[in-house]
Amino acid sequence: MYFNLDNIKHFKYRIIFSLLLLLIGILILTIGFIKTLFLTLCTTLGYFVGFVMDKKLFVLFIEKIEEIFYIGRE
């Protein structure tokens, strides 16, 4: 098996999740389960907030709320 980009693309999720779970395992062994769980929760929340801001979903959400509450109040 030769090392090339096609092989990496074919197994990209195996590689990503193997490295991710290796990192989580190292964190559990070094800082403990609860702290690792909290760190994972904060990272996931940060990713979600970034995703919402990138897609401008927050602005769309606020505009929809304004439409609902400001109908006929002009």
DSSP file (Angstrom, degrees, kcal/mol; ACC not computed):
  #  RESIDUE AA STRUCTURE BP1 BP2  ACC     N-H-->O    O-->H-N    N-H-->O    O-->H-N    TCO  KAPPA ALPHA  PHI   PSI    X-CA   Y-CA   Z-CA
    1    1 A M              0   0    0      0, 0.0     2,-0.2     0, 0.0     0, 0.0   0.000 360.0 360.0 360.0 122.0    0.0    0.0    0.0
    2    2 A Y        -     0   0    0      1,-0.1     2,-1.0     0, 0.0     5,-0.1  -0.580 360.0-117.0 -88.2 150.1    1.5    3.2   -1.1
    3    3 A F        +     0   0    0     -2,-0.2     2,-0.3     4,-0.1    -1,-0.1  -0.770  58.2 135.1 -88.9 104.6    1.2    6.4    0.9
    4    4 A N     >  -     0   0    0     -2,-1.0     4,-1.4     1,-0.0     3,-0.5  -0.911  67.4 -98.2-143.5 173.3   -0.7    8.9   -1.3
    5    5 A L  H  > S+     0   0    0     -2,-0.3     4,-2.4     1,-0.2     5,-0.2   0.801 116.1  60.9 -65.5 -31.8   -3.6   11.4   -1.0
    6    6 A D  H  > S+     0   0    0      1,-0.2     4,-1.9     2,-0.2    -1,-0.2   0.887 103.9  50.2 -64.5 -38.2   -6.2    9.0   -2.4
    7    7 A N  H  > S+     0   0    0     -3,-0.5     4,-1.6     2,-0.2    -1,-0.2   0.895 110.7  49.5 -66.1 -38.9   -5.6    6.5    0.5
    8    8 A I  H  < S+     0   0    0     -4,-1.4    -2,-0.2     1,-0.2    -1,-0.2   0.916 110.9  49.4 -66.7 -42.2   -5.9    9.3    3.0
    9    9 A K  H >< S+     0   0    0     -4,-2.4     3,-0.8     1,-0.2     4,-0.2   0.867 109.3  53.1 -63.3 -35.9   -9.2   10.5    1.5
   10   10 A H  H 3< S+     0   0    0     -4,-1.9    -1,-0.2     1,-0.2    -2,-0.2   0.854 121.4  29.8 -68.2 -34.9  -10.6    7.0    1.5
   11   11 A F  T 3X S+     0   0    0     -4,-1.6     4,-2.2     1,-0.1    -1,-0.2   0.034  82.5 122.5-111.6  25.0   -9.9    6.5    5.2
   12   12 A K  H <> S+     0   0    0     -3,-0.8     4,-2.8     1,-0.2     5,-0.2   0.871  75.0  47.3 -63.3 -39.7  -10.2   10.1    6.4
   13   13 A Y  H  > S+     0   0    0     -4,-0.2     4,-2.5     2,-0.2     5,-0.3   0.870 111.0  52.0 -71.5 -34.1  -13.0    9.4    9.0
   14   14 A R  H  > S+     0   0    0      2,-0.2     4,-1.7     1,-0.2    -1,-0.2   0.912 113.9  44.5 -63.2 -41.4  -11.1    6.5   10.4
   15   15 A I  H  X S+     0   0    0     -4,-2.2     4,-2.3    -7,-0.2     5,-0.2   0.934 114.5  48.0 -68.3 -46.9   -8.1    8.6   10.8
   16   16 A I  H  X S+     0   0    0     -4,-2.8     4,-2.4     1,-0.2    -2,-0.2   0.942 116.2  41.9 -61.4 -49.5   -9.9   11.6   12.2
   17   17 A F  H  X S+     0   0    0     -4,-2.5     4,-2.5     2,-0.2     5,-0.2   0.822 111.9  55.0 -72.9 -29.9  -11.9    9.7   14.8
   18   18 A S  H  X S+     0   0    0     -4,-1.7     4,-1.9    -5,-0.3    -1,-0.2   0.937 112.7  43.0 -63.8 -45.4   -8.9    7.5   15.8
   19   19 A L  H  X S+     0   0    0     -4,-2.3     4,-2.3     2,-0.2    -2,-0.2   0.889 114.3  51.5 -67.4 -38.5   -6.9   10.6   16.5
   20   20 A L  H  X S+     0   0    0     -4,-2.4     4,-2.3    -5,-0.2    -2,-0.2   0.933 112.5  44.3 -63.6 -46.3   -9.9   12.3   18.3
   21   21 A L  H  X S+     0   0    0     -4,-2.5     4,-2.4     2,-0.2    -1,-0.2   0.820 110.6  55.5 -71.0 -29.7  -10.5    9.3   20.5
   22   22 A L  H  X S+     0   0    0     -4,-1.9     4,-2.3    -5,-0.2    -1,-0.2   0.930 109.2  47.6 -63.2 -44.6   -6.8    9.0   21.2
   23   23 A L  H  X S+     0   0    0     -4,-2.3     4,-2.4     2,-0.2    -2,-0.2   0.911 111.8  49.5 -61.9 -43.7   -6.8   12.6   22.4
   24   24 A I  H  X S+     0   0    0     -4,-2.3     4,-2.5     1,-0.2    -1,-0.2   0.905 110.4  51.1 -63.4 -41.2   -9.8   12.0   24.6
   25   25 A G  H  X S+     0   0    0     -4,-2.4     4,-2.1     2,-0.2    -2,-0.2   0.908 110.4  48.2 -62.0 -42.3   -8.2    8.9   26.1
   26   26 A I  H  X S+     0   0    0     -4,-2.3     4,-1.8     2,-0.2     5,-0.2   0.908 111.8  50.5 -64.8 -41.6   -5.0   10.8   26.9
   27   27 A L  H  X>S+     0   0    0     -4,-2.4     4,-3.0     2,-0.2     5,-0.9   0.911 109.1  50.9 -63.8 -41.7   -7.1   13.6   28.5
   28   28 A I  H  X5S+     0   0    0     -4,-2.5     4,-0.9     1,-0.2    -1,-0.2   0.911 112.3  47.1 -61.6 -41.8   -9.1   11.2   30.6
   29   29 A L  H  <5S+     0   0    0     -4,-2.1    -1,-0.2    -5,-0.2    -2,-0.2   0.821 121.7  35.2 -69.9 -30.0   -5.9    9.6   31.9
   30   30 A T  H  <5S+     0   0    0     -4,-1.8    -2,-0.2    -5,-0.1    -3,-0.2   0.895 133.6  16.6 -94.7 -43.5   -4.2   12.9   32.6
   31   31 A I  H  <5S-     0   0    0     -4,-3.0     4,-0.3    -5,-0.2    -3,-0.2   0.554 107.8-107.5-111.1  -7.6   -6.9   15.3   33.9
   32   32 A G     X< -     0   0    0     -4,-0.9     4,-1.6    -5,-0.9    -1,-0.2  -0.151  29.8 -79.3 102.4 163.5   -9.8   13.0   34.8
   33   33 A F  H  > S+     0   0    0      2,-0.2     4,-2.6     1,-0.2     5,-0.2   0.921 121.5  48.3 -69.4 -47.7  -13.2   12.1   33.3
   34   34 A I  H  > S+     0   0    0      1,-0.2     4,-2.5     2,-0.2    -1,-0.2   0.913 113.5  47.0 -64.6 -43.9  -15.2   15.0   34.6
   35   35 A K  H  > S+     0   0    0     -4,-0.3     4,-2.4     2,-0.2    -1,-0.2   0.883 113.3  49.5 -65.6 -37.5  -12.7   17.6   33.4
   36   36 A T  H  X S+     0   0    0     -4,-1.6     4,-2.4     2,-0.2    -2,-0.2   0.903 110.5  50.4 -66.3 -41.0  -12.5   15.9   30.0
   37   37 A L  H  X S+     0   0    0     -4,-2.6     4,-2.3     2,-0.2    -2,-0.2   0.914 111.7  47.9 -62.5 -43.5  -16.2   15.8   29.7
   38   38 A F  H  X S+     0   0    0     -4,-2.5     4,-2.5     2,-0.2    -2,-0.2   0.908 111.7  49.8 -63.7 -43.0  -16.5   19.5   30.6
   39   39 A L  H  X S+     0   0    0     -4,-2.4     4,-2.2     2,-0.2    -2,-0.2   0.896 111.6  48.7 -62.6 -41.3  -13.7   20.3   28.0
   40   40 A T  H  X S+     0   0    0     -4,-2.4     4,-2.4     2,-0.2    -2,-0.2   0.893 111.0  50.5 -65.4 -40.6  -15.5   18.3   25.4
   41   41 A L  H  X S+     0   0    0     -4,-2.3     4,-2.5     2,-0.2    -2,-0.2   0.922 111.5  47.6 -63.3 -44.8  -18.8   20.0   26.2
   42   42 A C  H  X S+     0   0    0     -4,-2.5     4,-2.4     2,-0.2    -2,-0.2   0.897 112.5  49.4 -64.0 -40.5  -17.2   23.5   25.9
   43   43 A T  H  X S+     0   0    0     -4,-2.2     4,-2.3     2,-0.2    -2,-0.2   0.911 112.0  47.8 -65.2 -43.0  -15.5   22.6   22.6
   44   44 A T  H  X S+     0   0    0     -4,-2.4     4,-2.4     2,-0.2    -2,-0.2   0.902 112.2  49.5 -65.0 -41.5  -18.8   21.3   21.1
   45   45 A L  H  X S+     0   0    0     -4,-2.5     4,-2.5     2,-0.2    -2,-0.2   0.906 110.9  50.1 -63.8 -41.7  -20.6   24.4   22.3
   46   46 A G  H  X S+     0   0    0     -4,-2.4     4,-2.3     2,-0.2    -2,-0.2   0.889 110.2  50.1 -63.2 -40.1  -17.9   26.6   20.7
   47   47 A Y  H  X S+     0   0    0     -4,-2.3     4,-2.5     2,-0.2    -2,-0.2   0.922 111.0  49.4 -62.7 -44.0  -18.1   24.7   17.5
   48   48 A F  H  X S+     0   0    0     -4,-2.4     4,-2.4     2,-0.2    -2,-0.2   0.919 111.3  48.0 -63.4 -44.7  -21.9   25.0   17.4
   49   49 A V  H  X S+     0   0    0     -4,-2.5     4,-2.4     1,-0.2    -1,-0.2   0.916 113.1  48.8 -62.7 -43.0  -21.8   28.8   18.1
   50   50 A G  H  X S+     0   0    0     -4,-2.3     4,-2.6     2,-0.2    -2,-0.2   0.889 110.2  51.4 -62.8 -40.2  -19.1   29.2   15.3
   51   51 A F  H  X S+     0   0    0     -4,-2.5     4,-2.1     2,-0.2     6,-0.2   0.926 110.9  47.8 -62.3 -45.6  -21.2   27.2   12.9
   52   52 A V  H  <>S+     0   0    0     -4,-2.4     5,-2.0     1,-0.2     6,-0.8   0.910 114.1  46.6 -62.9 -42.8  -24.3   29.3   13.6
   53   53 A M  H ><5S+     0   0    0     -4,-2.4     3,-0.7     1,-0.2    -2,-0.2   0.883 111.0  52.4 -69.4 -37.6  -22.3   32.5   13.2
   54   54 A D  H 3<5S+     0   0    0     -4,-2.6    -1,-0.2     1,-0.2    -2,-0.2   0.896 112.9  43.7 -63.7 -40.4  -20.6   31.3   10.0
   55   55 A K  T 3<5S-     0   0    0     -4,-2.1    -1,-0.2    -5,-0.2    -2,-0.2   0.449 107.2-127.0 -85.4  -0.1  -24.0   30.4    8.4
   56   56 A K  T <>5 +     0   0    0     -3,-0.7     4,-1.6    -4,-0.4    -3,-0.2   0.797  64.8 140.2  57.4  30.6  -25.5   33.7    9.6
   57   57 A L  H  >< +     0   0    0     -5,-2.0     4,-2.4    -6,-0.2    -4,-0.1   0.810  63.6  59.7 -71.6 -29.9  -28.3   31.6   11.1
   58   58 A F  H  > S+     0   0    0     -6,-0.8     4,-2.5     2,-0.2    -1,-0.2   0.918 105.0  48.1 -65.2 -42.5  -28.4   33.9   14.2
   59   59 A V  H  > S+     0   0    0      1,-0.2     4,-2.4     2,-0.2    -1,-0.2   0.917 112.7  48.7 -64.0 -42.9  -29.2   36.9   12.1
   60   60 A L  H  X S+     0   0    0     -4,-1.6     4,-2.2     2,-0.2    -1,-0.2   0.889 110.4  51.9 -63.1 -39.0  -31.9   35.0   10.3
   61   61 A F  H  X S+     0   0    0     -4,-2.4     4,-2.1     2,-0.2    -2,-0.2   0.925 110.4  47.4 -62.9 -45.8  -33.3   33.8   13.6
   62   62 A I  H  X S+     0   0    0     -4,-2.5     4,-2.5     1,-0.2    -2,-0.2   0.899 110.9  52.1 -63.8 -41.0  -33.4   37.4   15.0
   63   63 A E  H  X S+     0   0    0     -4,-2.4     4,-2.1     1,-0.2    -1,-0.2   0.897 109.4  49.3 -62.8 -39.8  -35.1   38.6   11.8
   64   64 A K  H  X S+     0   0    0     -4,-2.2     4,-2.0     2,-0.2    -1,-0.2   0.898 110.4  50.4 -65.8 -40.1  -37.8   35.9   12.1
   65   65 A I  H  X S+     0   0    0     -4,-2.1     4,-2.4     2,-0.2     5,-0.2   0.913 110.0  50.6 -63.3 -42.8  -38.4   36.8   15.7
   66   66 A E  H  X S+     0   0    0     -4,-2.5     4,-1.9     1,-0.2    -2,-0.2   0.897 108.6  52.2 -62.3 -39.8  -38.7   40.5   14.8
   67   67 A E  H  < S+     0   0    0     -4,-2.1     4,-0.3     1,-0.2    -1,-0.2   0.900 110.9  47.9 -61.7 -40.7  -41.2   39.6   12.0
   68   68 A I  H >< S+     0   0    0     -4,-2.0     3,-0.5     1,-0.2    -2,-0.2   0.930 120.0  35.3 -66.9 -45.9  -43.3   37.6   14.5
   69   69 A F  H 3< S+     0   0    0     -4,-2.4    -1,-0.2     1,-0.2    -2,-0.2   0.626 118.2  49.1 -89.1 -13.1  -43.4   40.3   17.2
   70   70 A Y  T >< S+     0   0    0     -4,-1.9     3,-1.6    -5,-0.2     2,-0.4   0.182  71.1 135.2-112.7  17.5  -43.6   43.4   15.1
   71   71 A I  T <  S+     0   0    0     -3,-0.5    -4,-0.0    -4,-0.3    -3,-0.0  -0.525  84.6   0.7 -67.3 123.5  -46.4   42.5   12.7
   72   72 A G  T 3  S+     0   0    0     -2,-0.4     2,-0.5     1,-0.1    -1,-0.3   0.565 102.9 110.2  77.3   9.0  -48.7   45.5   12.3
   73   73 A R    <         0   0    0     -3,-1.6    -1,-0.1     1,-0.2    -2,-0.0  -0.573 360.0 360.0-113.2  67.1  -46.6   47.7   14.7
   74   74 A E              0   0    0     -2,-0.5    -1,-0.2    -3,-0.0    -3,-0.0   0.420 360.0 360.0-119.6 360.0  -45.2   50.3   12.4
